[in-house]
Amino acid sequence: MGMMLADAAFDGGSPALATITAKMTELCGLSVIVTESKPDELHDLHAHIAFECMPELTVEICSYRAFAVRRFCSEAFAECAADLANVVEGANEPEGTQSVYLRADVGQEPTLFAVAELALEGLGGRPSDEIPDDWRRQYGKSITVSELEKRQRATARELRSTGVAAVLMLPVLIPIWIIDFVWFVLSMPFRIWRAYRAVNKDIGCQRKRHKEWPSRMA
């Protein structure tokens, strides 16, 4: 299953988790509960948050200690640390800033995730990706428990419909997958032979050029 990802950068340092959850409640009117993880060397903050009325749906929230991820990459993957710094979360935060990261499962009802993202922005964070206007209109306002439950039921119906459609497509997709696999296996000898010919041809051209080189020099 994929992930929904978001982050927001703060100058100086990120707000405390209690400040973030309080801002979420201010935005949507729903109480937020927190399950914090044990402290570790990488994280300045790591927890799972949820609406009190729907504790089974959670969003992971975290921030990293200054230069901790970059130092870890340098120590564990010295040869490619510079490349990892561009792709590993938390490894390329500019000096003097700290980012807060959000993660949730794709397919999860997005109200909690969207409210958390809007709360980070409302506290002065700069999202790396622009928050869509429709998210602001739909999730940047107070909602009731019954409205949240209605959204959750609608999302569950959509997931069931998607699952049913996927199952119905299996009789069509499975033969296609089998045909593709069989064709790949059957065509493999030809692919290898063609690659072998191409390599031999290239080697032959190089040998010819080497033989001609002395006569050209003369």
ABEGO torsion letter per residue (X at the ends): XBBBBBBBBBBGBBBBAAAAAAAAAAAAGBBBBBBBBBBBAABABBBBBBBAABAABBBBBBBBBBGAAAAAAAAABAAAAAAAAAABBGAABBBGBBBBBBBBBBGBBAAAAAAAAAAAAAAGBBBABBBBAAAAAAAABBBBAAAAAAAAAAAAAAAAAAAAAAAAAAAAAAAAAAAAAAAAAAAAAAAAAAAAAAAAAAAAAAAAAAAAAAAAAX
